[in-house]
Amino acid sequence: MPFTKDDEKWMRIALQEAEKALEQEDVPIGAIAVRNNTIIGRGYNKREADQDPTAHAEMIAIRQAAQVIGHWRLEEVTLYCTLEPCAMCAGAMVLARLPRLVYATTDPKAGAGGSIMDITRHAALNHQVEVVHGLFADEAAEQIRSFFRMLRARGEK
């Protein structure tokens, strides 16, 4: 399925969310949840700020979206993420019955949306998520690479 102009608009906002993580010196990953052309959840990585291994951008956006809807099923929601989800986040998307995921760049180390493994579309699970990726992939990947270059230059990682 090709990207729409709306996909481009929403992914730009997810990239802005990723910038917020940078401001807190966390890996710049952003996510937004959209329903009926309205943002109902926003998130950016807060693992360092919250000292919480589950504080991924996607998890934060999913939690907010569920609160707005008042239900755990996110049946009419599209999630936009700047990085392919990990196993935890992909699992949460399946459990939330998310119909569609749009992500920017793949994660060659922990991707669970089609690169290393595919939890989002695993045939044995009771729900599969439609996955579209590659929108602003270069920009999202550069955000992440730039962050790690900065850490290495400071001798931190």
Stockholm file with secondary structure:
# STOCKHOLM 1.0

chainA/1-157         MPFTKDDEKWMRIALQEAEKALEQEDVPIGAIAVRNNTIIGRGYNKREADQDPTAHAEMIAIRQAAQVIGHWRLEEVTLYCTLEPCAMCAGAMVLARLPRLVYATTDPKAGAGGSIMDITRHAALNHQVEVVHGLFADEAAEQIRSFFRMLRARGEK
#=GR chainA/1-157 SS CCCCHHHHHHHHHHHHHHHHHHHTTSCCCEEEEEETTEEEEEEECCHHHHTCTTCCHHHHHHHHHHHHHTSSCCTTEEEEEEECCCHHHHHHHHHTTCCEEEEEECCTTTCTBTTSCBSTTCTTSSCCCEEEECTTHHHHHHHHHHHHHHHHHTTCC
#=GC SS_cons         CCCCHHHHHHHHHHHHHHHHHHHTTSCCCEEEEEETTEEEEEEECCHHHHTCTTCCHHHHHHHHHHHHHTSSCCTTEEEEEEECCCHHHHHHHHHTTCCEEEEEECCTTTCTBTTSCBSTTCTTSSCCCEEEECTTHHHHHHHHHHHHHHHHHTTCC
//
